[in-house]
């Protein structure tokens, strides 16, 4: 009995650690907590660079409509690659949803949330269950490695001229005022 009393906190800590490691929603909750206290702020000072050509980089939505990034010249493009099973993706979703809600009616900014698995029933159910309003797409073409190299989550922002203005692999807080100001700056530039 002394052994149990002596080690109860160690056992509870170990069980909590196992839950965080093996339960995606628990890990996402933990990461989201870290985001809220100031960790995972994206660096928006990335240099602008050209991706060879945005023409031909296509995504399809759940209704079957195709979007070609080359056709979106003149608009700011916020592109997020994610998956339902990815804890960091789940952790950043509330902040991305908040950002999307703020700009969803803005005709100068286009949001594309590309499910890396391309499983529309699963991803649309995921969004609906969490009451996220973000439109889900799947990749329909080759993606240049400068844009997406396979790490989840990856967020990319293109300016109105189609230049890569921001690229971040890993979790980040996209409800941060720096991102909002950055999008507004890109939107107002020519």
C-alpha positions, 0 to 999 in steps of 0.5 A: 500500500505504501508503494501505491501511495508513494507512486500514485502521482507518477502513475497518473503522470505516466497515464496522462502522458500515454493519453497525450501520445496516443489520443489525437484529440488529446494531443491536439488539445495540448498543442492548442493550449501551447498555442494559446499561451504564445507558442507556435507563432508563425514567422511572417517575414519570409521572402517572396519568391516565385513558384514557376507557375501556378497554372495547373495546380488544381484542387477539387471541392466536394461538389466536384468543382475544380479550382486552378491556382493560375485562375486566381491571379489578382487574389490573395490565396491562403492554402492549408494542407491538413489531414483529419488524423493529424494532431497538429492540424487539429490543434491549429484548426480553431485558429484557422477557422477564426481567420477564415470567418473573418475573411470569408466574405472578402472577394480579394482572399481565397481560402483552400483547405486541402485534405491530404488524404482526399477523403471527402466524406471523412473530412467534411464530417470532421468539419461539420462535427466541429462546426467549422465553416471552411470549404474542403478540397482535395489535390487534383494535380502535382504540387511543386515541392516549394509549395508542399513537400509532404509535411502536415500541416503546411500553410502557404500564402500567395500574394496577388501576383502569385508569388509565394509570400508565406510558407510554414510547416507545422502548427501555428496560431493563424488567429494572431494579429500579425497574420491578419495584418499580413493578409490585409497588407497583401490584399491592399498591395498591387 
